[in-house]
């Protein structure tokens, strides 16, 4: 009997221990409810949380004197920026600035964009060369695109990409077009700022005209020796009128906004003008279009767009990017307004284009090479 009681007591004790352990192992009802919350409801809660904001790449551009609206060089750069904004608007944020009338604050504007966190900054024109050389060293993590300028010693891993063009090749073709269309046997050239860059336009144009007609008469005038020469349409018109009065019937300009005056002069004299950088027939006034034979296209827009795209894709390359006829970086314009004027000479221009691309014609880049070029024509 005593043994049976002991067994009963031990059994009750064990039962009590099991009950206590089970009780301690249970979680509060609220925790159980949370664990049992349907997976679908948890997913809905996660979906209602705002997605993290994607940080956009900041692209800045500083125009040269003449600014946006010059219907030429600056506008071509803007077209490339605008195309990139339309295509990559969800990835980039863009901003453009215009310098003071004399361009004295170019460097200040470049530094302002760099300090404001811009990742890629363009300087439009060779006048930015010294400024970008300096600012790029102060901001090694910022990438820079220098249009028309050359900084010595750059490499692929440099943070500056010089966007350069073979202006002489495109100018050669429009020089040939001028000679083919001239009835007086005289053609002219009006340059903006006297400089090695604009000299490439000049000698390329003269070489093209002389290639077609070695005896053709040529006239050359420059507006000035400073950057202001690119924004003086009054002077541009004056020089073009002088050349027309002297017998030229086709005048090519490489003078930025000053070229507006050249086109006005051609219209007034009922002679022909050749535009530059952009297709100037498209932006000219309606009464001026029939006097614009063509334009030497310098695809600054392509260079800006391609550089932005390369940065977005993680393929930005420092050093020197060169755009010539072979790369479709330069050329001549054909549009609805001038095709009737130029269609008869297009086959010849295309023939010359292929010869330049193949190296059969070496277009001069300066006066020394131009003189050597003329000697080859007399042989």
Helices and strands as residue ranges (DSSP letters): H 2-25, H 29-35, H 39-47, E 57-62, H 73-87, E 92-97, H 106-115, E 120-124, G 126-128, H 129-138, E 143-147, E 160-165, H 167-181, E 186-193, H 196-212, E 217-224, G 227-231, H 233-245, E 250-254, G 256-258, H 259-269, E 272-277, H 280-283, G 286-291, E 292-298, H 300-312, E 319-323, E 330-332, H 339-358, H 367-377
